[in-house]
Amino acid sequence: MTKRVQRSVILTAILTGIFLLYTVLIKVVDVQAIGPMNTSVGFAAVNGWFFRTIGTSDLFYTISKIGGIISLATAFLFACIGAWQLYQRRSLMKVDKNLLAMGGIFLLVILLYVFFDKVPVNYRPVLEDGALEASFPSTHTMLACVIMGCAMIECKEVVTRKDTLQYITWFCWAVIILTVISRLLSGVHWFTDIIGGILISLAIVSLYYTLVLAFRPKRTKKPKTKENPANS
């Protein structure tokens, strides 16, 4: 394991620890029944003030949905690339390791999506079709940040043209920022749910980057040749 990989592993562990600590704090700090149907919410003063200030917005909710669709379409594109490689190379082990790692990351996101839906930390500040719905972390935020973040890392590995890579990077950042901000301003999540979505995304993207670093072929050093005295 190279030093760069080791540093990335440590960073991933730190980011994961920060998210877990943050989740615990959500359950114990300033917990008040300010949610619909008197549901309890952590950091109630901050969340309550923010929700009262911005309210809800159908426009930003729709924009956040569009960002989510773009993110899912991006994930589907990479899945198609992986499937095409599998078809051509006739072996799963011959598919690019980065794409296999990305598939594993997306599977992890799905599992976390289901887990937090079944084990709600917070409920949304608004009812969905008259019913409570899990809100922490913002899975919409997590989807956009993880998928587009991984896309940027992967494209940096395979795209050789600097101008093309720059456009791709701008596009990915635009989707992330647009989705996160519109999700926040839509009012369907508490402020701390959005922060939670960002924190868990950082940990997951860092994990993917660690895998990419680990899969990079090692550079072999060229043997040093002694200078011929006759030529000096």
Backbone as CSV, one residue per row, in Angstrom:
resi,resn,N_x,N_y,N_z,CA_x,CA_y,CA_z,C_x,C_y,C_z
1,MET,0.847,-1.198,0.000,0.000,0.000,0.000,0.885,1.251,0.000
2,THR,0.667,2.105,-0.987,1.473,3.316,-1.089,1.053,4.332,-0.026
3,LYS,1.906,5.323,0.185,1.597,6.359,1.174,0.358,7.151,0.775
4,ARG,0.187,7.348,-0.535,-0.979,8.094,-1.000,-2.266,7.346,-0.694
5,VAL,-2.233,6.032,-0.877,-3.396,5.209,-0.555,-3.649,5.221,0.950
6,GLN,-2.591,5.135,1.726,-2.724,5.157,3.184,-3.375,6.452,3.660
7,ARG,-2.931,7.572,3.095,-3.522,8.862,3.472,-4.997,8.916,3.094
8,SER,-5.333,8.334,1.943,-6.730,8.330,1.504,-7.590,7.446,2.403
9,VAL,-7.023,6.327,2.853,-7.742,5.448,3.779,-8.021,6.179,5.087
10,ILE,-7.009,6.869,5.588,-7.169,7.624,6.842,-8.231,8.708,6.685
11,LEU,-8.191,9.426,5.553,-9.182,10.473,5.307,-10.592,9.897,5.254
12,THR,-10.740,8.758,4.590,-12.053,8.106,4.507,-12.555,7.721,5.893
13,ALA,-11.658,7.189,6.725,-12.032,6.809,8.086,-12.439,8.029,8.908
14,ILE,-11.712,9.121,8.744,-12.031,10.351,9.485,-13.396,10.890,9.058
15,LEU,-13.642,10.945,7.761,-14.920,11.452,7.254,-16.085,10.571,7.703
16,THR,-15.858,9.261,7.716,-16.897,8.344,8.193,-17.176,8.580,9.676
17,GLY,-16.105,8.760,10.447,-16.263,9.036,11.874,-17.007,10.335,12.134
18,ILE,-16.715,11.357,11.332,-17.412,12.638,11.482,-18.903,12.476,11.223
19,PHE,-19.243,11.716,10.168,-20.667,11.502,9.875,-21.360,10.740,11.004
20,LEU,-20.707,9.706,11.530,-21.314,8.923,12.608,-21.497,9.771,13.861
21,LEU,-20.487,10.573,14.191,-20.595,11.461,15.348,-21.719,12.474,15.140
22,TYR,-21.804,13.010,13.958,-22.851,13.980,13.621,-24.234,13.349,13.771
23,THR,-24.360,12.096,13.352,-25.639,11.390,13.469,-26.040,11.220,14.932
24,VAL,-25.059,10.893,15.775,-25.334,10.763,17.209,-25.786,12.105,17.785
25,LEU,-25.095,13.172,17.389,-25.452,14.503,17.897,-26.871,14.894,17.486
26,ILE,-27.274,14.501,16.299,-28.636,14.788,15.828,-29.673,14.205,16.797
27,LYS,-29.330,13.079,17.405,-30.284,12.387,18.276,-30.252,12.874,19.720
28,VAL,-29.231,13.690,20.083,-29.114,14.048,21.503,-29.048,15.552,21.775
29,VAL,-28.738,16.358,20.759,-28.569,17.796,20.976,-29.851,18.555,20.614
30,ASP,-30.371,19.304,21.605,-31.533,20.166,21.396,-32.661,19.439,20.663
31,VAL,-33.062,18.313,21.197,-34.132,17.525,20.581,-35.482,18.048,21.077
32,GLN,-36.311,18.479,20.126,-37.632,19.000,20.461,-38.662,18.489,19.460
33,ALA,-39.915,18.455,19.907,-41.003,17.963,19.052,-41.521,19.107,18.182
34,ILE,-40.741,19.455,17.163,-41.144,20.556,16.275,-41.591,20.057,14.903
35,GLY,-41.484,18.738,14.688,-41.863,18.180,13.397,-43.350,17.906,13.301
36,PRO,-43.822,17.537,12.119,-45.240,17.195,11.960,-45.615,16.014,12.850
37,MET,-46.850,16.027,13.359,-47.337,15.001,14.280,-46.459,14.930,15.525
38,ASN,-45.886,16.081,15.928,-45.041,16.183,17.124,-43.822,15.269,17.098
39,THR,-43.288,15.047,15.924,-42.069,14.239,15.827,-40.874,15.049,16.317
40,SER,-39.923,14.363,16.946,-38.758,15.015,17.544,-37.674,15.254,16.506
41,VAL,-37.003,16.378,16.650,-35.943,16.766,15.720,-34.767,17.310,16.516
42,GLY,-33.546,16.848,16.192,-32.348,17.364,16.821,-31.972,18.732,16.278
43,PHE,-31.150,19.464,17.042,-30.783,20.824,16.666,-32.036,21.624,16.308
44,ALA,-33.019,21.518,17.180,-34.349,22.065,16.897,-34.347,23.569,16.654
45,ALA,-33.542,24.307,17.407,-33.533,25.768,17.250,-33.073,26.168,15.856
46,VAL,-31.981,25.561,15.396,-31.451,25.868,14.061,-32.408,25.400,12.983
47,ASN,-32.862,24.157,13.094,-33.751,23.601,12.075,-35.078,24.342,12.014
48,GLY,-35.623,24.650,13.188,-36.899,25.359,13.226,-36.794,26.745,12.614
49,TRP,-35.723,27.483,12.952,-35.530,28.827,12.398,-35.369,28.780,10.889
50,PHE,-34.565,27.824,10.403,-34.308,27.750,8.967,-35.586,27.404,8.204
51,PHE,-36.366,26.472,8.736,-37.587,26.071,8.047,-38.604,27.210,8.023
52,ARG,-38.713,27.928,9.135,-39.640,29.066,9.172,-39.202,30.170,8.217
53,THR,-37.901,30.295,8.021,-37.370,31.363,7.176,-37.589,31.085,5.692
54,ILE,-37.288,29.839,5.258,-37.373,29.550,3.823,-38.714,28.961,3.413
55,GLY,-39.413,28.306,4.348,-40.691,27.691,4.004,-40.510,26.547,3.016
56,THR,-41.469,26.364,2.120,-41.405,25.305,1.108,-41.547,25.913,-0.285
57,SER,-41.044,25.225,-1.282,-41.098,25.727,-2.655,-41.254,24.566,-3.636
58,ASP,-42.350,24.561,-4.369,-42.556,23.533,-5.391,-41.559,23.676,-6.534
59,LEU,-41.169,24.928,-6.843,-40.214,25.163,-7.924,-38.871,24.520,-7.615
60,PHE,-38.329,24.799,-6.427,-37.030,24.229,-6.072,-37.128,22.713,-5.893
61,TYR,-38.291,22.235,-5.467,-38.491,20.788,-5.348,-38.378,20.133,-6.722
62,THR,-38.979,20.757,-7.734,-38.909,20.232,-9.099,-37.484,20.276,-9.632
63,ILE,-36.777,21.382,-9.365,-35.390,21.507,-9.808,-34.527,20.411,-9.183
64,SER,-34.755,20.137,-7.903,-33.983,19.087,-7.231,-34.278,17.718,-7.837
65,LYS,-35.507,17.521,-8.269,-35.870,16.270,-8.933,-35.117,16.116,-10.253
66,ILE,-35.008,17.224,-10.989,-34.269,17.197,-12.256,-32.802,16.847,-12.012
67,GLY,-32.218,17.448,-10.965,-30.841,17.117,-10.612,-30.683,15.644,-10.272
68,GLY,-31.680,15.091,-9.578,-31.639,13.671,-9.245,-31.722,12.794,-10.485
69,ILE,-32.551,13.204,-11.454,-32.690,12.438,-12.699,-31.381,12.451,-13.489
70,ILE,-30.734,13.622,-13.554,-29.450,13.721,-14.252,-28.412,12.819,-13.589
71,SER,-28.408,12.807,-12.264,-27.452,11.962,-11.532,-27.697,10.483,-11.814
72,LEU,-28.953,10.070,-11.788,-29.279,8.662,-12.065,-28.944,8.300,-13.506
73,ALA,-29.158,9.240,-14.428,-28.812,8.994,-15.824,-27.304,8.813,-15.979
74,THR,-26.531,9.580,-15.215,-25.072,9.451,-15.236,-24.641,8.081,-14.717
75,ALA,-25.265,7.648,-13.628,-24.965,6.317,-13.086,-25.314,5.235,-14.105
76,PHE,-26.437,5.407,-14.793,-26.859,4.439,-15.809,-25.865,4.391,-16.961
77,LEU,-25.314,5.562,-17.332,-24.321,5.611,-18.400,-23.091,4.786,-18.048
78,PHE,-22.585,4.944,-16.833,-21.424,4.163,-16.414,-21.764,2.672,-16.325
79,ALA,-22.995,2.372,-15.921,-23.426,0.966,-15.874,-23.433,0.364,-17.279
80,CYS,-23.856,1.150,-18.257,-23.867,0.679,-19.648,-22.442,0.446,-20.159
81,ILE,-21.526,1.342,-19.794,-20.131,1.169,-20.191,-19.567,-0.124,-19.605
82,GLY,-19.868,-0.358,-18.327,-19.410,-1.589,-17.688,-20.027,-2.820,-18.328
83,ALA,-21.317,-2.757,-18.650,-21.998,-3.885,-19.285,-21.424,-4.161,-20.675
84,TRP,-21.081,-3.099,-21.406,-20.494,-3.264,-22.733,-19.112,-3.911,-22.641
85,GLN,-18.325,-3.502,-21.656,-17.021,-4.128,-21.456,-17.172,-5.602,-21.100
86,LEU,-18.149,-5.895,-20.268,-18.403,-7.298,-19.898,-18.787,-8.123,-21.115
87,TYR,-19.604,-7.546,-21.983,-20.031,-8.255,-23.205,-18.849,-8.507,-24.135
88,GLN,-17.988,-7.497,-24.280,-16.860,-7.620,-25.196,-15.762,-8.527,-24.659
89,ARG,-15.506,-8.431,-23.370,-14.367,-9.142,-22.799,-14.743,-10.502,-22.213
90,ARG,-16.040,-10.757,-22.106,-16.555,-12.077,-21.691,-16.130,-12.506,-20.302
91,SER,-15.715,-11.567,-19.486,-15.321,-11.909,-18.124,-15.486,-10.695,-17.233
92,LEU,-16.105,-10.900,-16.074,-16.291,-9.800,-15.134,-14.956,-9.272,-14.638
93,MET,-13.977,-10.156,-14.520,-12.674,-9.757,-14.003,-11.885,-8.905,-15.001
94,LYS,-12.330,-8.881,-16.262,-11.644,-8.082,-17.272,-12.270,-6.700,-17.449
95,VAL,-13.373,-6.465,-16.762,-13.970,-5.136,-16.756,-13.059,-4.211,-15.955
96,ASP,-12.948,-2.951,-16.395,-12.093,-2.000,-15.691,-12.413,-1.992,-14.198
97,LYS,-11.377,-2.079,-13.384,-11.569,-2.165,-11.938,-12.271,-0.931,-11.377
98,ASN,-11.987,0.223,-11.973,-12.637,1.448,-11.504,-14.154,1.378,-11.677
99,LEU,-14.594,0.789,-12.793,-16.031,0.658,-13.041,-16.660,-0.350,-12.075
100,LEU,-15.928,-1.430,-11.784,-16.426,-2.398,-10.810,-16.534,-1.756,-9.428
101,ALA,-15.522,-0.958,-9.083,-15.557,-0.261,-7.796,-16.719,0.724,-7.753
102,MET,-16.960,1.408,-8.868,-18.076,2.348,-8.924,-19.409,1.620,-8.757
103,GLY,-19.517,0.445,-9.369,-20.731,-0.358,-9.189,-20.931,-0.730,-7.729
104,GLY,-19.835,-1.077,-7.050,-19.923,-1.400,-5.628,-20.322,-0.187,-4.797
105,ILE,-19.808,0.982,-5.167,-20.164,2.219,-4.465,-21.645,2.525,-4.644
106,PHE,-22.145,2.371,-5.859,-23.563,2.642,-6.111,-24.456,1.644,-5.361
107,LEU,-23.997,0.403,-5.252,-24.730,-0.586,-4.467,-24.763,-0.185,-2.993
108,LEU,-23.636,0.321,-2.495,-23.569,0.805,-1.116,-24.561,1.941,-0.893
109,VAL,-24.656,2.853,-1.855,-25.593,3.972,-1.747,-27.027,3.465,-1.668
110,ILE,-27.347,2.452,-2.474,-28.694,1.876,-2.445,-28.991,1.262,-1.081
111,LEU,-28.013,0.533,-0.543,-28.192,-0.099,0.768,-28.382,0.955,1.860
112,LEU,-27.608,2.034,1.797,-27.760,3.112,2.777,-29.104,3.810,2.614
113,TYR,-29.542,3.965,1.387,-30.853,4.559,1.104,-31.956,3.760,1.800
114,VAL,-31.890,2.439,1.627,-32.902,1.559,2.239,-32.774,1.582,3.750
115,PHE,-31.529,1.544,4.261,-31.314,1.512,5.707,-31.905,2.737,6.388
116,PHE,-31.568,3.922,5.891,-32.054,5.146,6.529,-33.552,5.356,6.322
117,ASP,-34.104,4.704,5.312,-35.556,4.758,5.136,-36.248,3.883,6.182
118,LYS,-35.622,2.757,6.509,-36.207,1.827,7.481,-35.871,2.211,8.922
119,VAL,-34.749,2.917,9.107,-34.334,3.338,10.447,-34.244,4.868,10.453
120,PRO,-35.372,5.553,10.513,-35.365,7.019,10.400,-34.700,7.696,11.598
121,VAL,-33.815,8.626,11.320,-33.195,9.455,12.348,-34.056,10.690,12.589
122,ASN,-34.488,11.306,11.505,-35.429,12.423,11.521,-36.543,12.158,10.527
123,TYR,-37.703,12.753,10.796,-38.759,12.755,9.789,-38.782,14.119,9.113
124,ARG,-39.267,14.160,7.902,-39.306,15.405,7.137,-40.172,16.455,7.832
125,PRO,-39.880,17.731,7.558,-40.692,18.799,8.153,-42.063,18.944,7.517
126,VAL,-42.287,18.220,6.409,-43.601,18.233,5.750,-44.052,16.794,5.542
127,LEU,-45.355,16.599,5.512,-45.904,15.263,5.273,-45.900,14.964,3.784
128,GLU,-45.628,13.727,3.443,-45.687,13.275,2.062,-46.946,12.449,1.881
129,ASP,-47.902,13.011,1.140,-49.203,12.352,0.955,-49.860,12.031,2.297
130,GLY,-49.688,12.961,3.238,-50.314,12.819,4.544,-49.603,11.876,5.490
131,ALA,-48.411,11.423,5.116,-47.690,10.453,5.950,-46.286,10.958,6.261
132,LEU,-45.737,10.463,7.368,-44.363,10.797,7.731,-43.386,10.071,6.812
133,GLU,-42.277,10.733,6.540,-41.256,10.113,5.693,-39.876,10.437,6.247
134,ALA,-38.991,9.431,6.226,-37.635,9.609,6.745,-36.924,10.732,5.997
135,SER,-36.073,11.461,6.734,-35.470,12.660,6.150,-33.960,12.738,6.288
136,PHE,-33.377,11.958,7.206,-31.931,12.056,7.456,-31.227,10.778,7.040
137,PRO,-30.078,10.926,6.325,-29.629,12.146,5.651,-30.436,12.366,4.380
138,SER,-30.302,13.532,3.780,-30.995,13.783,2.520,-30.421,12.855,1.453
139,THR,-31.200,11.833,1.088,-30.699,10.850,0.128,-30.601,11.436,-1.279
140,HIS,-31.407,12.434,-1.561,-31.289,13.129,-2.847,-29.923,13.800,-2.936
141,THR,-29.531,14.450,-1.857,-28.213,15.062,-1.789,-27.121,14.017,-1.914
142,MET,-27.290,12.901,-1.216,-26.302,11.833,-1.258,-26.152,11.276,-2.674
143,LEU,-27.263,11.040,-3.366,-27.210,10.498,-4.719,-26.437,11.425,-5.657
144,ALA,-26.794,12.701,-5.631,-26.150,13.655,-6.539,-24.664,13.790,-6.243
145,CYS,-24.317,13.950,-4.975,-22.920,14.163,-4.599,-22.066,12.938,-4.900
146,VAL,-22.573,11.751,-4.578,-21.789,10.530,-4.777,-21.631,10.213,-6.260
147,ILE,-22.726,10.214,-6.995,-22.658,9.835,-8.408,-21.810,10.819,-9.208
148,MET,-22.076,12.108,-9.052,-21.322,13.088,-9.828,-19.887,13.213,-9.322
149,GLY,-19.682,13.014,-8.017,-18.323,13.022,-7.479,-17.493,11.875,-8.035
150,CYS,-18.069,10.679,-8.051,-17.375,9.517,-8.621,-17.142,9.697,-10.117
151,ALA,-18.111,10.335,-10.800,-17.969,10.575,-12.237,-16.767,11.463,-12.512
152,MET,-16.577,12.498,-11.697,-15.431,13.383,-11.879,-14.116,12.629,-11.691
153,ILE,-14.058,11.784,-10.678,-12.836,11.023,-10.407,-12.529,10.065,-11.553
154,GLU,-13.553,9.360,-12.018,-13.359,8.385,-13.090,-12.962,9.076,-14.394
155,CYS,-13.624,10.176,-14.715,-13.304,10.890,-15.954,-11.883,11.442,-15.919
156,LYS,-11.429,11.828,-14.747,-10.056,12.315,-14.618,-9.052,11.210,-14.929
157,GLU,-9.474,9.956,-14.718,-8.595,8.820,-14.973,-8.548,8.443,-16.451
158,VAL,-9.634,8.686,-17.189,-9.722,8.157,-18.557,-9.774,9.220,-19.650
159,VAL,-10.171,10.440,-19.302,-10.272,11.502,-20.312,-8.925,12.199,-20.434
160,THR,-8.382,12.218,-21.650,-7.046,12.771,-21.863,-7.063,14.249,-22.277
161,ARG,-8.117,14.670,-22.941,-8.195,16.069,-23.367,-8.547,16.964,-22.182
162,LYS,-7.678,17.941,-21.905,-7.879,18.799,-20.742,-9.141,19.646,-20.850
163,ASP,-9.447,20.154,-22.053,-10.632,20.990,-22.195,-11.909,20.189,-21.990
164,THR,-11.927,18.955,-22.521,-13.093,18.082,-22.324,-13.271,17.748,-20.853
165,LEU,-12.168,17.416,-20.190,-12.231,17.095,-18.765,-12.723,18.290,-17.957
166,GLN,-12.311,19.484,-18.345,-12.758,20.689,-17.644,-14.263,20.884,-17.771
167,TYR,-14.798,20.667,-18.980,-16.237,20.806,-19.190,-17.021,19.772,-18.369
168,ILE,-16.497,18.558,-18.338,-17.153,17.497,-17.562,-17.156,17.857,-16.078
169,THR,-16.025,18.348,-15.598,-15.914,18.735,-14.186,-16.884,19.850,-13.853
170,TRP,-16.973,20.864,-14.709,-17.920,21.961,-14.492,-19.354,21.448,-14.450
171,PHE,-19.659,20.545,-15.375,-21.014,19.999,-15.435,-21.355,19.236,-14.158
172,CYS,-20.431,18.399,-13.706,-20.679,17.601,-12.494,-20.876,18.510,-11.281
173,TRP,-20.014,19.523,-11.154,-20.162,20.452,-10.032,-21.475,21.219,-10.119
174,ALA,-21.871,21.590,-11.333,-23.133,22.317,-11.506,-24.313,21.480,-11.042
175,VAL,-24.307,20.187,-11.384,-25.398,19.291,-10.966,-25.424,19.149,-9.451
176,ILE,-24.240,18.980,-8.850,-24.161,18.839,-7.396,-24.695,20.081,-6.694
177,ILE,-24.166,21.247,-7.085,-24.550,22.496,-6.422,-26.028,22.784,-6.627
178,LEU,-26.509,22.600,-7.866,-27.919,22.871,-8.163,-28.835,21.959,-7.353
179,THR,-28.469,20.679,-7.266,-29.313,19.720,-6.548,-29.326,20.004,-5.049
180,VAL,-28.148,20.247,-4.480,-28.066,20.473,-3.035,-28.812,21.750,-2.637
181,ILE,-28.557,22.831,-3.360,-29.190,24.104,-3.015,-30.701,24.048,-3.215
182,SER,-31.134,23.479,-4.334,-32.574,23.399,-4.591,-33.264,22.470,-3.599
183,ARG,-32.573,21.417,-3.201,-33.151,20.515,-2.192,-33.298,21.240,-0.859
184,LEU,-32.306,22.040,-0.522,-32.340,22.809,0.720,-33.480,23.834,0.690
185,LEU,-33.607,24.560,-0.420,-34.613,25.616,-0.519,-36.022,25.087,-0.787
186,SER,-36.125,23.807,-1.133,-37.458,23.232,-1.353,-38.227,23.078,-0.049
187,GLY,-37.492,22.969,1.074,-38.137,22.866,2.379,-38.632,21.477,2.741
188,VAL,-38.232,20.454,1.969,-38.703,19.101,2.270,-37.753,18.353,3.200
189,HIS,-36.647,19.003,3.575,-35.709,18.431,4.538,-35.355,19.490,5.571
190,TRP,-34.984,19.042,6.743,-34.392,19.934,7.724,-32.985,20.313,7.257
191,PHE,-32.527,21.460,7.712,-31.199,21.944,7.338,-30.120,20.912,7.669
192,THR,-30.214,20.304,8.842,-29.187,19.345,9.259,-29.242,18.052,8.439
193,ASP,-30.374,17.766,7.813,-30.464,16.591,6.937,-29.620,16.787,5.681
194,ILE,-29.626,18.014,5.158,-28.815,18.324,3.981,-27.329,18.208,4.320
195,ILE,-26.948,18.747,5.485,-25.549,18.646,5.928,-25.158,17.174,6.092
196,GLY,-26.067,16.385,6.640,-25.801,14.958,6.793,-25.585,14.274,5.458
197,GLY,-26.378,14.658,4.459,-26.219,14.096,3.124,-24.864,14.433,2.527
198,ILE,-24.400,15.647,2.765,-23.086,16.068,2.262,-21.968,15.302,2.964
199,LEU,-22.081,15.160,4.288,-21.032,14.484,5.053,-20.882,13.021,4.654
200,ILE,-22.000,12.328,4.516,-21.907,10.908,4.148,-21.413,10.759,2.713
201,SER,-21.734,11.737,1.865,-21.260,11.703,0.479,-19.742,11.864,0.425
202,LEU,-19.211,12.769,1.235,-17.762,12.961,1.270,-17.046,11.669,1.650
203,ALA,-17.600,10.955,2.621,-16.986,9.698,3.053,-17.030,8.651,1.940
204,ILE,-18.153,8.558,1.237,-18.315,7.544,0.190,-17.435,7.863,-1.015
205,VAL,-17.413,9.129,-1.429,-16.568,9.516,-2.563,-15.096,9.321,-2.220
206,SER,-14.721,9.598,-0.978,-13.351,9.364,-0.540,-13.006,7.876,-0.598
207,LEU,-13.967,7.028,-0.265,-13.767,5.583,-0.367,-13.520,5.180,-1.816
208,TYR,-14.308,5.736,-2.724,-14.114,5.415,-4.145,-12.745,5.878,-4.620
209,TYR,-12.348,7.083,-4.220,-11.041,7.600,-4.621,-9.918,6.711,-4.089
210,THR,-10.093,6.202,-2.882,-9.106,5.284,-2.308,-8.965,4.032,-3.174
211,LEU,-10.092,3.496,-3.623,-10.069,2.305,-4.474,-9.398,2.599,-5.810
212,VAL,-9.694,3.761,-6.387,-9.074,4.152,-7.654,-7.555,4.235,-7.505
213,LEU,-7.104,4.840,-6.417,-5.664,4.932,-6.159,-5.047,3.546,-6.008
214,ALA,-5.752,2.667,-5.315,-5.227,1.321,-5.076,-5.152,0.514,-6.367
215,PHE,-6.030,0.798,-7.325,-6.057,0.047,-8.582,-5.083,0.590,-9.628
216,ARG,-4.514,1.760,-9.388,-3.578,2.320,-10.365,-2.347,1.423,-10.474
217,PRO,-1.903,1.159,-11.695,-0.690,0.333,-11.846,0.526,1.041,-11.262
218,LYS,1.361,0.267,-10.621,2.557,0.835,-10.018,3.561,1.214,-11.105
219,ARG,4.150,2.375,-10.929,5.160,2.827,-11.881,6.491,2.163,-11.569
220,THR,7.070,1.574,-12.580,8.371,0.927,-12.407,9.481,1.934,-12.702
221,LYS,10.430,1.991,-11.800,11.541,2.928,-11.977,12.544,2.365,-12.982
222,LYS,12.963,3.222,-13.905,13.962,2.807,-14.881,15.319,2.671,-14.204
223,PRO,16.013,1.574,-14.509,17.342,1.406,-13.885,18.312,2.477,-14.355
224,LYS,19.104,2.984,-13.413,20.071,4.017,-13.751,21.252,3.395,-14.493
225,THR,21.646,4.029,-15.568,22.792,3.534,-16.344,23.987,4.425,-16.078
226,LYS,25.123,3.779,-15.911,26.344,4.531,-15.652,26.804,5.222,-16.927
227,GLU,27.234,6.453,-16.779,27.687,7.237,-17.924,29.035,6.702,-18.413
228,ASN,29.141,6.542,-19.700,30.373,6.019,-20.314,31.480,7.076,-20.214
229,PRO,32.572,6.784,-19.539,33.662,7.777,-19.393,34.185,8.273,-20.726
230,ALA,34.115,7.392,-21.788,34.654,7.773,-23.082,33.849,8.912,-23.714
231,ASN,32.553,9.018,-23.295,31.688,10.035,-23.859,31.690,11.318,-23.052
232,SER,32.385,11.321,-21.882,32.377,12.507,-21.038,33.493,13.443,-21.426
